[in-house]
């Protein structure tokens, strides 16, 4: 177990290096660059551009710039934004909490919706309920979330004026739980509708798989009532494959959802990434990419470990990682 | 059951952690007091005698939606318009420019001129007399040292200042007393009065001149009507009123809500969450028709939408010594201009709110209203093309020596109005036998530099469509766009991507920047604009609009094409 963990953590280092180098190279090869917005401005002359290029270290070759970035990272210095001059760590920490707050709520809602629906659909396969659930989950899959978001804003914010059209809280007001909740309802429930559409399918498929197993028949034969059979014997085992899916989705709790954040003006990580990408703000982009990469690697590891705990048939060995 | 229960436990812990993180995030947005110079970043509103009485008379803050987040609120470190919108509400300049293009003294007592002794005869010395009794928002007095500091900070090599145009021509800034600043130039800089558009407080940056990355850029204060109280990344910037401002603002603050798009801003206005939307585009005009709660303000700007024609042989890079295979002939360029019915663009695409552009300098003291362009005349266009040897081919497109009269137009992708305009022009040119192929690219590609093979820089295009316009002083604009020294090369150059090389234009631009005599300069720029029209390499289409929306509860705003949206924010009020 411990040698397995150690091995995986050591393997993560070259992986992070590779991810960071490839991202850095791709970013730098995109035409434009951090000085692009200055070029179409009559006040910024060629001499100014040359000076800025030197001041921001953009005149050095790509590999040198990468080496400098990596050396700084190794000493805990994530760099400063080329656009705002703020430390990258500060910019990320200002946003990551907001994203987690939205995505975490949406995630809980997703589970609350997806698991009961998935279970019921599987138990009452091909019933009216199952067909309705299937219909809604295909709607959730296929209707673009930004379109749903805009429709929800027009209905609930512009026409009915029940809920705010965007943002996270009433600005310039005291903290209030109700206020926070009002801003959370639309983005979180739409996000949940969208993800529950997928998760309910996983749960249903996984449940169907499990209730055909011999031990379920055994449980029924022992005279267990149907509730216990489904919720104790079947569901527990059906949720095991879900661990992997959930764990792989966990990084999104921090990296955010660009579309929903954009539609609802949510000050999260997705928008930070988008704004930084359009501005060619290399240090911020690298900071977000490294954070996300770390989370993906960590969550993968967690998934494997949890899987081993949940399913006694799985054993972690250092040899076969 | 135990297992599922533990899942719920994990989930509820997730929510709890989320709420804690959210709370932490909110705290992180306000840097701890210890990191700030105490007096500098926390202007005490108690500095005036009766702030409470004052705020009681004041209206509630006005909430404004803006679709961009500023990089900082230091106008010298960024070119973003939104940075200027915020900066204009916070800082004052020595002078400002009114709606009709006239200079208005703000922190100076008068506009320096030769008559009042503020300007030396050679134009190399400018003496600013400063207003007495002006205080920064933190209560410290404003003096000539702040004027000097602004220049010094711009020249500090550790600061990533975006433009030092004019600033680096200054030799010294002398401060004989607190209320006099004498600026001595090494050489004549014609737009000299446009410098010090914002005066920064010398005590704002911890005593030094290092600006890049300074806390002050995020929570600045000035002598203007408001100062920044709180900036929550990605969400909002809250401005509080400056108790020392003169004139005092009529509302107790401005709240800028950062939205991801103009469309989202309009939705917020419609749902009653904001009272103003900054910087809309023409596509929003029908959105506001029949809206009784809000008014859309459209005003002409100095920006002109134009076609830029490549005079040099197209290539990567172009060869400026050889003419363009098709556009090298002035008759073809002239025909192109005559074949475009600009009234369709103005009436159908701009909802009749705009006007036909006739000159590169369409607004301000340097503009010449007598300049006109030849009106739409497709018959004349056809005969010019005939004269140039382009005869109609079997499919209606003209041919000459086996070559089709086919050109490519390139512009920034993702701009709906521009795409529609291109299609209209495409149809109109087809009617006279010119084929136009549309090939739009992202703006970062279009305006890319020489090294990244930017098509305009390299001359690898036929026709481009773009918007550009002069500032109140047109010098920088005309010289970067039309002077032969600005033809892009590998070594640098500017944005004369048309590759106009006309000694008469060069001479007129030089004449315009060699004197401070306004009449002589006016004549020089009139000549520049006329000569540029005569090249038919720059084909003006229509004047772009400045569009902002206010709900009918807000009053006091006057449009000003020369200054940013918030230029008169001290006068904004609730009805």
HADDOCK unambig.tbl for C-alpha pairs under 7 A between the chains (distance, minus, plus):
assign (segid A and resid 31 and name CA) (segid B and resid 444 and name CA) 6.65 0.50 0.50
assign (segid A and resid 31 and name CA) (segid B and resid 445 and name CA) 5.81 0.50 0.50
assign (segid A and resid 31 and name CA) (segid B and resid 448 and name CA) 6.55 0.50 0.50
assign (segid A and resid 31 and name CA) (segid B and resid 452 and name CA) 5.74 0.50 0.50
assign (segid A and resid 32 and name CA) (segid B and resid 444 and name CA) 4.68 0.50 0.50
assign (segid A and resid 32 and name CA) (segid B and resid 445 and name CA) 5.93 0.50 0.50
assign (segid A and resid 32 and name CA) (segid B and resid 448 and name CA) 5.23 0.50 0.50
assign (segid A and resid 36 and name CA) (segid B and resid 444 and name CA) 6.21 0.50 0.50
assign (segid A and resid 36 and name CA) (segid B and resid 447 and name CA) 6.98 0.50 0.50
assign (segid A and resid 36 and name CA) (segid B and resid 448 and name CA) 6.37 0.50 0.50
assign (segid A and resid 38 and name CA) (segid B and resid 79 and name CA) 6.71 0.50 0.50
assign (segid A and resid 39 and name CA) (segid B and resid 447 and name CA) 6.94 0.50 0.50
assign (segid A and resid 40 and name CA) (segid B and resid 447 and name CA) 6.70 0.50 0.50
assign (segid A and resid 42 and name CA) (segid B and resid 476 and name CA) 5.71 0.50 0.50
assign (segid A and resid 42 and name CA) (segid B and resid 477 and name CA) 5.38 0.50 0.50
assign (segid A and resid 42 and name CA) (segid B and resid 480 and name CA) 5.97 0.50 0.50
assign (segid A and resid 43 and name CA) (segid B and resid 163 and name CA) 5.99 0.50 0.50
assign (segid A and resid 43 and name CA) (segid B and resid 165 and name CA) 6.33 0.50 0.50
assign (segid A and resid 43 and name CA) (segid B and resid 476 and name CA) 6.30 0.50 0.50
assign (segid A and resid 44 and name CA) (segid B and resid 162 and name CA) 6.28 0.50 0.50
assign (segid A and resid 44 and name CA) (segid B and resid 163 and name CA) 4.87 0.50 0.50
assign (segid A and resid 46 and name CA) (segid B and resid 492 and name CA) 6.17 0.50 0.50
assign (segid A and resid 46 and name CA) (segid B and resid 493 and name CA) 6.70 0.50 0.50
assign (segid A and resid 46 and name CA) (segid B and resid 494 and name CA) 6.92 0.50 0.50
assign (segid A and resid 48 and name CA) (segid B and resid 162 and name CA) 6.47 0.50 0.50
assign (segid A and resid 48 and name CA) (segid B and resid 163 and name CA) 5.74 0.50 0.50
assign (segid A and resid 48 and name CA) (segid B and resid 164 and name CA) 6.81 0.50 0.50
assign (segid A and resid 52 and name CA) (segid B and resid 160 and name CA) 6.01 0.50 0.50
assign (segid A and resid 55 and name CA) (segid B and resid 160 and name CA) 6.53 0.50 0.50
assign (segid A and resid 83 and name CA) (segid B and resid 71 and name CA) 5.69 0.50 0.50
assign (segid A and resid 84 and name CA) (segid B and resid 71 and name CA) 4.53 0.50 0.50
assign (segid A and resid 84 and name CA) (segid B and resid 72 and name CA) 5.43 0.50 0.50
assign (segid A and resid 85 and name CA) (segid B and resid 212 and name CA) 5.97 0.50 0.50
assign (segid A and resid 85 and name CA) (segid B and resid 213 and name CA) 4.28 0.50 0.50
assign (segid A and resid 86 and name CA) (segid B and resid 213 and name CA) 5.59 0.50 0.50
assign (segid A and resid 93 and name CA) (segid B and resid 25 and name CA) 6.59 0.50 0.50
assign (segid A and resid 94 and name CA) (segid B and resid 25 and name CA) 5.06 0.50 0.50
assign (segid A and resid 94 and name CA) (segid B and resid 28 and name CA) 6.15 0.50 0.50
assign (segid A and resid 94 and name CA) (segid B and resid 29 and name CA) 6.20 0.50 0.50
assign (segid A and resid 94 and name CA) (segid B and resid 233 and name CA) 6.61 0.50 0.50
assign (segid A and resid 95 and name CA) (segid B and resid 25 and name CA) 6.85 0.50 0.50
assign (segid A and resid 97 and name CA) (segid B and resid 18 and name CA) 6.60 0.50 0.50
assign (segid A and resid 97 and name CA) (segid B and resid 21 and name CA) 4.59 0.50 0.50
assign (segid A and resid 97 and name CA) (segid B and resid 22 and name CA) 4.45 0.50 0.50
assign (segid A and resid 97 and name CA) (segid B and resid 25 and name CA) 5.41 0.50 0.50
assign (segid A and resid 98 and name CA) (segid B and resid 22 and name CA) 5.23 0.50 0.50
assign (segid A and resid 98 and name CA) (segid B and resid 25 and name CA) 6.91 0.50 0.50
assign (segid A and resid 100 and name CA) (segid B and resid 18 and name CA) 5.45 0.50 0.50
assign (segid A and resid 101 and name CA) (segid B and resid 18 and name CA) 4.47 0.50 0.50
assign (segid A and resid 101 and name CA) (segid B and resid 19 and name CA) 5.87 0.50 0.50
assign (segid A and resid 101 and name CA) (segid B and resid 22 and name CA) 6.02 0.50 0.50
assign (segid A and resid 104 and name CA) (segid B and resid 14 and name CA) 6.41 0.50 0.50
assign (segid A and resid 104 and name CA) (segid B and resid 15 and name CA) 5.86 0.50 0.50
assign (segid A and resid 104 and name CA) (segid B and resid 18 and name CA) 6.39 0.50 0.50
assign (segid A and resid 105 and name CA) (segid B and resid 15 and name CA) 6.19 0.50 0.50
assign (segid A and resid 108 and name CA) (segid B and resid 11 and name CA) 6.23 0.50 0.50
assign (segid A and resid 157 and name CA) (segid B and resid 271 and name CA) 5.49 0.50 0.50
assign (segid A and resid 158 and name CA) (segid B and resid 270 and name CA) 5.88 0.50 0.50
assign (segid A and resid 158 and name CA) (segid B and resid 271 and name CA) 4.28 0.50 0.50
assign (segid A and resid 161 and name CA) (segid B and resid 271 and name CA) 6.34 0.50 0.50
assign (segid A and resid 165 and name CA) (segid B and resid 268 and name CA) 6.03 0.50 0.50
assign (segid A and resid 165 and name CA) (segid B and resid 271 and name CA) 6.78 0.50 0.50
assign (segid A and resid 167 and name CA) (segid B and resid 235 and name CA) 6.75 0.50 0.50
assign (segid A and resid 232 and name CA) (segid B and resid 1 and name CA) 5.96 0.50 0.50
assign (segid A and resid 236 and name CA) (segid B and resid 3 and name CA) 6.98 0.50 0.50
assign (segid A and resid 262 and name CA) (segid B and resid 260 and name CA) 5.51 0.50 0.50
assign (segid A and resid 265 and name CA) (segid B and resid 259 and name CA) 5.27 0.50 0.50
assign (segid A and resid 265 and name CA) (segid B and resid 260 and name CA) 5.75 0.50 0.50
assign (segid A and resid 267 and name CA) (segid B and resid 233 and name CA) 6.83 0.50 0.50
assign (segid A and resid 267 and name CA) (segid B and resid 234 and name CA) 4.42 0.50 0.50
assign (segid A and resid 267 and name CA) (segid B and resid 235 and name CA) 5.35 0.50 0.50
